Amino acid sequence: MGRWEPNARTRLEQAALELYVERGYEQTTVAEIAKVAGLTERTFFRHFADKREVLFSGSHVLQDLLVGAISASPAGTPPIEVIVDAFAAAGELLEERRAFAERRQQVVSAHAELRERELLKMAALSSAAAEALRDAGTPEPHASLAAEAGVAVFRVAFERWIGNQDGPRLPDVIRETAQLLQAVVAA
């Protein structure tokens, strides 16, 4: 194999997900993932720290998109609107990768270790969102409350979206779920 392999990261992600769904996460080795992708284990470890990270490597992209959307929001916009709009913008990314997101969620849901990793990534997302809100001038505790509410809305919306293949787009489900939260709080 050559030193540089085109699309190695994507090939590894696809191979891993295929094997995780087919054989199970715990039964799949890094060597098998690399083999199916037509790459070496060394190449795998150039892209991912471990076999879990294949499923979570996009979280930094989601976080960057979320923080960017918060930073770009107009001054004076209520924090909860900022966060819902930011998560809806981030939802566009997942909408484009729906098939991957559905299969990924199938694997994550089936393993406690992966569900725990998912919770850690969501906590990091909330912290980054709260920091971005504070940087944009939102005081505490408003920034933290809005960020935590946004993550809760995102998680519930994501579950609703994944479970409804013919339903609305994820950004629309995020906005609808935020309205449901507002109704719950107002009741």
LUMTIMAR-552584 format. One line per field, with one value per residue (C-alpha): residue in one letter; x, y, z. Coordinates in Angstrom, 2 decimals, decimal comma, padded with zeros to 5 digits, always signed. Last residue first. Example, Ala and Ser with C-alpha at 12.3 -4.5 7.8 and 13.67 -1.06 7.14 Angstrom:
# residues 2
type	[s; a]
u	[+013,67; +012,30]
v	[-001,06; -004,50]
w	[+007,14; +007,80]
***
This chain:
# residues 187
type	[a; a; v; v; a; q; l; l; q; a; t; e; r; i; v; d; p; l; r; p; g; d; q; n; g; i; w; r; e; f; a; v; r; f; v; a; v; g; a; e; a; a; l; s; a; h; p; e; p; t; g; a; d; r; l; a; e; a; a; a; s; s; l; a; a; m; k; l; l; e; r; e; r; l; e; a; h; a; s; v; v; q; q; r; r; e; a; f; a; r; r; e; e; l; l; e; g; a; a; a; f; a; d; v; i; v; e; i; p; p; t; g; a; p; s; a; s; i; a; g; v; l; l; d; q; l; v; h; s; g; s; f; l; v; e; r; k; d; a; f; h; r; f; f; t; r; e; t; l; g; a; v; k; a; i; e; a; v; t; t; q; e; y; g; r; e; v; y; l; e; l; a; a; q; e; l; r; t; r; a; n; p; e; w; r; g; m]
u	[-047,58; -045,08; -042,07; -043,79; -044,93; -041,40; -040,06; -042,57; -041,48; -037,87; -038,97; -040,55; -037,36; -035,22; -037,66; -037,41; -033,59; -033,81; -035,91; -039,52; -040,71; -040,37; -037,57; -039,14; -037,16; -033,95; -035,82; -037,51; -034,21; -032,43; -035,16; -034,81; -031,02; -031,13; -033,72; -031,66; -028,50; -030,29; -031,64; -028,10; -026,80; -029,66; -029,16; -025,40; -025,68; -028,49; -026,61; -024,53; -024,46; -024,93; -022,41; -021,36; -018,39; -020,86; -022,93; -019,80; -018,80; -022,25; -022,12; -018,67; -019,80; -022,96; -020,97; -018,55; -021,48; -022,88; -019,51; -019,45; -023,00; -022,02; -019,04; -021,42; -023,74; -020,70; -019,69; -023,32; -023,55; -026,68; -027,66; -024,27; -024,56; -028,08; -027,12; -024,29; -026,63; -029,08; -026,37; -024,70; -028,01; -028,78; -025,48; -026,84; -029,40; -026,57; -024,92; -028,23; -028,80; -025,88; -027,93; -030,91; -028,58; -027,46; -031,03; -032,07; -029,07; -029,65; -033,36; -032,61; -030,09; -032,56; -031,27; -029,74; -026,71; -027,34; -026,09; -022,70; -020,99; -023,78; -023,58; -019,82; -020,08; -022,58; -020,55; -017,37; -019,17; -020,63; -017,21; -015,65; -018,27; -017,41; -014,89; -017,48; -018,23; -014,70; -013,56; -014,79; -012,25; -009,34; -007,27; -008,49; -006,92; -003,26; -004,38; -006,30; -003,32; -001,18; -003,81; -003,32; -005,76; -008,16; -011,17; -012,20; -008,64; -008,46; -011,74; -010,66; -007,35; -009,16; -011,19; -014,92; -016,55; -017,32; -019,03; -021,23; -020,78; -022,92; -023,71; -020,22; -018,66; -020,49; -019,81; -016,13; -015,84; -017,66; -015,56; -012,34; -013,23; -014,08; -010,74; -008,77; -010,38; -007,28; -004,49; -001,08; +001,92; +001,10; +000,00]
v	[+024,82; +027,42; +025,13; +022,27; +024,61; +026,01; +022,46; +021,61; +024,70; +023,52; +020,12; +021,79; +023,75; +020,61; +018,62; +021,31; +021,20; +017,37; +017,25; +016,16; +012,59; +009,70; +008,01; +008,60; +007,02; +008,87; +012,19; +011,62; +010,51; +013,54; +015,88; +014,53; +014,90; +018,37; +019,68; +018,43; +019,95; +023,26; +023,21; +022,67; +025,56; +027,88; +027,10; +027,56; +030,92; +032,20; +031,40; +033,34; +036,32; +036,25; +038,58; +036,72; +035,22; +033,94; +032,31; +030,75; +029,42; +027,93; +026,27; +024,81; +023,47; +021,97; +020,29; +018,87; +017,46; +015,97; +014,32; +012,86; +011,55; +009,91; +008,24; +006,79; +005,53; +003,95; +002,06; +001,02; -000,58; -001,14; +002,51; +003,41; +000,79; +001,77; +005,43; +004,93; +003,22; +006,12; +008,80; +007,16; +007,07; +010,65; +012,19; +015,35; +015,72; +015,45; +018,56; +020,41; +019,67; +021,95; +024,85; +023,72; +023,49; +027,07; +028,34; +026,61; +028,09; +031,63; +031,42; +030,25; +033,06; +035,82; +037,77; +041,08; +040,84; +038,97; +035,39; +034,79; +033,61; +031,12; +029,77; +029,42; +027,61; +025,14; +024,54; +024,03; +021,61; +019,60; +019,41; +018,42; +015,68; +014,12; +011,71; +010,07; +006,74; +006,15; +007,30; +004,05; +002,00; +003,86; +007,01; +007,54; +008,89; +007,92; +004,88; +003,50; +004,09; +002,00; -000,71; -000,87; -000,04; -001,83; -000,54; -004,13; -004,83; -001,69; -002,51; -006,10; -005,02; -002,52; -005,39; -006,06; -008,39; -005,59; -003,42; -006,13; -008,37; -006,78; -003,37; -002,89; -004,27; -001,84; +001,04; +000,23; -000,11; +003,18; +005,09; +003,53; +004,41; +007,96; +008,37; +006,80; +009,00; +008,76; +006,60; +008,18; +006,02; +003,52; +000,00]
w	[+031,92; +030,63; +031,06; +029,23; +026,44; +026,06; +025,89; +023,15; +021,21; +021,48; +020,16; +017,13; +016,42; +016,72; +014,58; +011,87; +011,95; +011,78; +008,61; +008,91; +009,05; +006,63; +008,56; +011,96; +014,81; +014,02; +014,03; +017,40; +018,95; +017,47; +018,73; +022,27; +022,18; +020,58; +023,02; +025,96; +024,46; +023,98; +027,53; +028,82; +026,69; +027,69; +031,38; +031,14; +029,37; +031,61; +034,82; +033,97; +031,65; +027,87; +026,24; +023,10; +024,96; +027,56; +024,80; +023,30; +026,72; +027,25; +023,82; +024,50; +027,87; +026,35; +023,57; +026,13; +028,10; +024,87; +024,15; +027,67; +027,22; +023,93; +025,61; +028,23; +025,48; +023,84; +026,98; +027,57; +024,14; +022,00; +021,70; +020,21; +017,45; +016,36; +016,69; +014,21; +011,76; +011,94; +011,80; +008,78; +006,89; +007,93; +006,83; +005,17; +007,96; +010,46; +009,06; +008,83; +012,50; +013,32; +011,94; +014,05; +017,06; +016,49; +016,01; +019,23; +021,06; +019,85; +020,57; +024,13; +024,56; +023,62; +020,60; +021,70; +019,47; +016,23; +016,10; +014,48; +017,67; +018,36; +014,80; +015,05; +018,40; +016,94; +013,79; +015,80; +018,12; +015,25; +013,59; +016,92; +017,33; +013,99; +015,50; +017,72; +016,02; +014,79; +018,23; +019,76; +017,80; +019,34; +018,92; +015,36; +012,15; +012,39; +014,39; +011,40; +009,12; +011,47; +011,42; +007,67; +004,90; +002,54; +004,47; +005,27; +006,46; +008,60; +010,32; +010,89; +012,43; +014,65; +016,04; +015,91; +018,45; +020,91; +018,32; +016,89; +013,90; +011,16; +012,67; +014,10; +010,92; +008,63; +011,02; +011,11; +007,33; +006,74; +009,26; +007,93; +004,35; +005,39; +007,14; +004,30; +001,63; -000,57; +000,84; +001,26; +001,98; -000,71; +000,00]
***
